[in-house]
Amino acid sequence: MTVHTDRRARRRGRSLALTLPALMAMSVPALAQETPPPAEPQPYPRNAIGNGQVIGGYGEARWAEDWSALRDPERRKDIWDRLKYIPLSDDGDVWLSLSGEMRARTALTTSPGLRDSPDQRLDTLRLVGGADLRVGRHLRFFGEVAHGNAGGDNYGNPVGAIRNDLAVTQAFVDLTGEVGGYEVGARYGRQFFLDGSPYLVSTRNGATILMPFNGVRGWVRGQNWRADAFDLRPTLFGTGDASDDRTDKGRRFSGVNVSTRVPSDWVGGSNLFFDPFVWRQTMDARRWGPVTAHEERNYVGARLWGQAGPVQMDWSVAHQTGQFGGRDIEALQVFTNQSMAVGEEANAPRISLRVDYGSGGGAYEGGTIRNAVTPMGVPIFYSYQNVFNPVNMIAVVPGVTVHRGKTSVTGEVQLTWRASERDAVYRATDLPYAGTEAVDGTRVGEVWRLQVQHNLSPRVSLLGRYEHLAAGEVLREAGYANSDYLTAWVNLRF
């Protein structure tokens, strides 16, 4: 009896022990069963909203920077930080951020224009000042002015993008808000436009004064996608004060950009973005061959970029159609850039390979125009001295970058051909090298490049570039020569 009684007691004890958690949960549901509030959705990644790169807190477009963390006085380490967040109201909701830049550069070019002529030296100075005024969470005013000075030897008569007494480079107002969990916003005024592949859109940082547009841009941004629409006209700069700068009524650039995250498990832990786009550009006076006429050009394409495993990649395709003076346009551009580290350490060298294609043909033989062009011109990828553009071009560019502390060294060689023998080789301005359309062959030449950059601090950098352009058969037979280019500059910003 004692044994049976002990067993029953133990079974009752186990049963009670098993039911205690359930009883407690039933008696205190507020503690045990309350569902935690859902986490707020994360915004679309800031590096993917089409505002350009921000490195070390500083962006090419200064309005892309976010200094709101400096609202905490403990985070302001020096006088420059104090200029990045200046409270204008007691609660800190109205605040001002100031920005500035100085770039002093000298550049030496042999055989300028790829002709046997005296060497050219061009010294330029860029001074920029900007102010970003935030009025609460939803309203912003941004303004920026710039001065460009030029001197040297045999540099001709610089245009307003090189020498400019005073230019208003940006002046716009932003209005943002939230609708149904989505961030919405609109911008109106003069602004930089960087929403797209850097091989298609650019501020033309090689010039002294960066290129802005005038018009409107609007956006909707969610957690996993965003969409932007824009309607813009470029700015024509004079060389005097701001009164001689005006909107170019003869050109218009408009369209829609969409971006979405690629599921990371599609490519083993990747961080990729897929960005389709539809653009339209009109130009009253485009020149192809001997003809100048009105052009309407449509772009339909996509960009795939980000990181896939150890590979950083940026691929873009742009199919182009439209009309040039009553003639059809049928053109294609493809840009592929990929790189990866060789080794596991943080400073491991990176090897890269870029393969680009821009179709050509039709400018001189009549019929369909097959020359592909970028909306803004981004020739720095093809020549530091801006002598090439991805028009009627095939480029294969292997390279390597080595990092040592605050210094990086990049070497590249660009093998360059023209896509169509029946068309010319084109300069950075989309204009042809006269006579190249009349010679045989496809080999344009090789471009050897070396760049050294040293970052003294996030605000101060030194940079030097050397380039040797070895003219190929097409250029040589048309009377063009080899060229060397050497430049160095110091850049300071706050």
N, C-alpha and C positions, 0 to 999 in steps of 0.2 A: 504493500500500500504506500509505503513511504517513497519507494522508487517511482511508482506511477504518479504520485502527487508532485514530486520534484520535476518530472518530465512535463506534466501539464503546466506547471508554473513557468518553466523555461519557455515553453511554446507561447504562453500568454505574454511573457516578457518580450520575446522576439516580435510578436505581432504588435505589441504596443510601441516598441522601438521603431518599427517600420512605418507606423501610422503617425508618429509624432510630427515629422516634417509636414505631412499633409494637413494635420490638425492645426499646426501653427500657421500654415499658409491660409487656411480657411478663416482663422480667427483674426489675422492681421493682414488682410488683402492689400491695404494701402502700402505696406512695406514690401511684401513678397511678390505681388502680381502687377505692380504699376509698370507700364511700358515707358521706357525712357523716351524723351522727345526726339523726333528724327533730326539727324544732323542737317544743318543748312547745306544746300547744294553748293559745290565749289564752282567758282566762275571759270570760264574758258581760260586755258593757260595764257598768261600775258605775253609770252613769247610767240604766240600763234594768232594774235588778233590783228596783225597787219600794220604794226607801228614801227617796224624795224628792230634791229638788235639793240639791247641794252646790256652793256658790259661794265661790271664794276659800279653799277648804279647810273652810268652815263650813257645816253643814247644819241644816235645821229640826229634824230628828231628829239629836241630837248623836252617836248611835252610828253614824250613816252616815259619819262622818268617819274618815279613815285617817291617823294620825300616825306610822306605823311608820318612815317615813324619818328621823325625828328620833332614831332609835337611833344614828345617826352624830352624835357631839358637835359636829362641825364645822358641822352644819346648824342647830344651836340658836343663834339670833341674839340672843335677849333672854330676859328672865325668864319671859315667857308661854310661849315655846317649851319652856322647862325644865319647865313644868307639864304640857305635853302628852305628854311621855314621861319617866316616872320609873321607872328600872329597879329591880326588887325582887329580882333574882337576879344572881349573878356573870356568867352567860352572857347576860343580858338577855332571856331567853325569858319571864320573868314581869315584867310591867310595868303601870304605872298611868297613866291619862290623866285629868286633871281638866278640867272645863269650867264655865263660868259665864256668866250673862247678867243685864243690868239694862236694863229698858225703862221710861222715864218718859214718860207720855203725858197730854195734856190734850185734851178734845174738847168743843165747843160745838154744841148742836143747837137750832134754832128749831122751834116747833110739834112737839115730840116726840110720836111716835105718829101724826103727820100730823093732829093736832088743834090748834085754837087754844088754846094753853095757855102758861104761862110757860116761858122758855128753860131748857134743861138744860145744866149743865156737869158733866162727869165727869172727874176726875183719877185716874189709876191708876198703880200702880207694880208692876212684875214683877221679882222676884229669883229666880234659878234657880241651883242648884248641882248638878253631876253628877260621877260617878266611873265610869270604864270600866276594869275589871281584866281583863287578858289573862293566862291561865295556859297558856303554850305556844301552839301554833297552833290548838288545837281547842276550848278552853274559855274562856268569857267570862262575867263578871258585870257588869251595868250597873245603876246606881241614880241616881235624880234626885229632888230635892225642890224645891218652889217656894213662894214667898210672894206673895200679892197684896193690895195695899192700895188703897182707894178713898175718894174724897172729892169735894167740889164742891158744887153747888147743884141742888136739885130733881131729884136722881138716884134717889130712891126707896130701896128696900131691895135692894141687889145680891145676886145669887145667888152660889154658891160658885165659879163660874167667873170672877167679877169680883173679889170680895173673899174672901180665904182666908188665915187665919193661917199654916197650914202644910199642904201637900198632898204626898203621895208620887205624883209624876206618872209615874214609871217605876221598875220593879224586876223584872228578868228575868235568866234565865240562857240562854246560847247554847251549843249543842254542834254542832260542824261537823267534817267529814271529807271523804274522797274515796273514791268507790266506782266502779271501772271507768272512771276518767278524768273522772267527774262530781263536782262539788262538792255535797255534801248537808249539810243542817243543820236544826236545830229550835230554836225559842225558846219558853220558857214563862214567863209572868208578866204584869206590867203593862207595856204598851208602846204607843207611837204606831203608827198604821197609815196608810201612805201609798202603798199598792200599788194604783194605778189613776189614772184621769183626775183632775186637780185639781178638775174640775167635779162629781165624784161623791164623792170622799173627801177629808178635810181634818182637820187638827188644830184648826181654828177659831182661827187666829192673831189674829183680831180681839179675842178675849177676853183676860183677863189670864192665866188658867191654861189651858194647852192641854189638849185632851181626849184621854185615853188609854183603851185597851181592856184587858181582862183575858182571858187564855186562851193559846192555842197557835198557832204558825205554823211551817210546815215548808216546805222548798224543795229543789229539784234544779236545778242550773245547769250547762249545757254551754257549748260554744263558740258555738253559733248559736241556742240556745233555752234557756228556763228555765220552770219550773212551780212555783207556790206554792199551798199549801192552808192555810186558817185557820179557826179557830172561836173567836169573841171575844164578850165582853159589855162594854158601856160602863161607865164609872165615874161614880157619883153623888157629887158633892162637897158636903160641908157647908161652913160658913164658919169653923169652929174649927180645932183641930189635926187631925193625920192620923187620929185615932181616929174621926172622923165621916164619913170617906170609905168608900164601900162599892161592891161590884159590883152593877150593876143586873140583878137576876134576871128582870125583866120584859121584857128586850130581848136579842136574840141576832143576831149577824151572822156568817155563815160562807160559805165558797165556795172556788172555785179560780180562779187567774189563770194564764194562759200568755202567754209572750212569745217572738217569733221575729224574727230580722232579715229584712227584705225585701231580696232580691237587688238590689244597687246598680244593675245594668244595666237593671232593670225601668223605672226612672224616671231615666234619664240621670245616673248618678253620685250618686244619692240616698243618704241615711243615715236610713232609716225603720225603724220597729218596728211590728209588728202584734200586738196584745194582746187576744185573746178572753178572756171571763170568764163565769163562772156563779156567781151569788151568791144567798143566801137571807137574808131579814131577817124576824124575828118581833117583834111588839110587843103586849103585853097590853092596852094602853089607847091605841089610836089614835083620834083624833076626826076624823070627816068630817061636816060640817054639824051637825045636832043629835044625831048618834049617836056614842057612844064604844063601841068593841068591839075584840076581838082581831083582829089582822091578820097574815097570812102573805103575804109578797111575794117573788116570785122575779124575778131579773134575769138576762137573757141578752143579751150584747152584745159589743162589740169597740171597741178604740181603735186608731187609726192616727196615729202621731205621729213627729216628727223633722224632717229637712230634705230638701226635694225641689228641687234646683237652688237658686235664690235665695230660695225660700219656706220659712219655718218654719211648721209646721202641727201642729194637735192636734185630731183629729176623734174623737168618741165617739158611739156609739148604744147605748141601753139599752132593750130591750123588757121590760115588766113585767107579770107575771100573778100570780094568787093568789086569796086569799079575805079579805074584810073582813066579819066578823059574818055569814057565810053568803052574802054577795054576791060575785060575781066581780069580779076586778080585770083590766083590760085597758088598759095605759097605755104611753106612749112618751116618751123624752127623746132629743134630738139636740143635740149641742154641736159647733160648728165654729169654730175660731180659726185665722187665718192672717195672717202678716205678712211683709214684705220690705223690704229697704233700698232707698232711692231714691238711687242713686249708688254709686260704687266705693270711696270712702274709708272708713276704719275708723269714723269718727264720722258717717256718713251717716244722715239721718233714716230711721226705719222707719214705714211705714204699716201699719195693721192693720184687719181686719174680722172681727167675731165675729157669728155668727148662731146663736141658740139657740132650742130649742122644747121645751116641756113640756106634755103634753096635760092636759086638764081636763074635768070634767063628772061627774055622778052623785052628788055629795055632797048635793045638795038635792032633786034630782028622783027619787031612788031608782034602782033597777036597778044596772047595772054601774058600778063605780067606775073612772073614767078619769083621775083625778088621778095624775100622775107625781110621785114624790118621790126625792130623793137619800138614800142611807143615812145620811148624817151632817149634811146641811145645809151648803152652801157659799155663803152669800148675799153675801159680800164682792164677788163679781164683778158683782152687780146693784145694790148700794147700800152705800156706805161705812158708813152708819148702820144697816145690817142690817134694812131695812124690806121687802125683797122676797126671794122665793125662786122658783126655776124650776118652780113649780107653776101649771098653767093659765096659761102665759106664752109669749109670743113676743117675743124681744129681738133687735134689729139694732143693732150697736155699731161704728161706724167710729171710728178713733183714729189718733194720730200720736205718736211718741216721738222726742225730740231729745236727743242726748248731746253734752256739752261737757266734756271732761276727766273729772272725777270727779262731774259733775252730770248728771242726766237729768230731763227734763220730759216728762210724758205728758198728753195731753188726749183726752177721749172724750165722745161724746154717745150715750146709750142711748135708742133709740126702743122703747117698750114697749106691747104689747097683751096682752089675755087671749085664750087660744085658744078658750074657750067662753063665750058670753054667759050661759049658764044656770048658771054657777058664779062663785065669788067671786074677788077678788084676795087673794093670800096673803102673810102676813108671813114673816120669816125662820124663825119657829118652826113653820111649816106651818099656823098658825092663820089663819082668814079675817079680813079687814077687814069687820066687821059691817055689813050693809046693802048691800055691793057686789053680792051675789048677786041683789038685787031690782031693780037698775037696768039700763037698756038700754045698748048700746054696747060697744065693744071697746077703745077707746083708754085706756090706763092713764096715760100721761104720758111725759115726757122726763126723763132724768137726765143733767145736765151735770157732768163730773168733770175735775179738774185735780190732778196730783200732781207734786211736786218732791222729788227725793231727791239728797242729797249724801253721798258716802262719804269721810269724812276719812281713813280707813284701812280695811283689810279687817276690822278689829274695831269700828270706830266709824262709825255712820251717823246722819244727820239726815233726817227725812222730814216733809213737810207735805202735807195733802190738803184740797181744797175740793170740795163737792158742792152742787148746786142741783137739787132735785126739783120739777119743774113738774107739778102734778097735772093729769091729763087728765079727760075727761068722766065716766068711771066713778067715779073717786075724788071728784070735786067733787060730783056728784049724790048721793053717799052721805054728804056732809058732811065730807070730808077736805080738808086744806089743803096748800099748798106748804110746803117745808121746806128749810132751809139747814144745812149741816154743815161744820164746820171743825175740823181736828185737826192736832196736831204732836207729834212725839216724838223722843227721842234713844235710840239703842240701842247698848249696849256689850256685847261678848262676847269671851271668850277660849277 
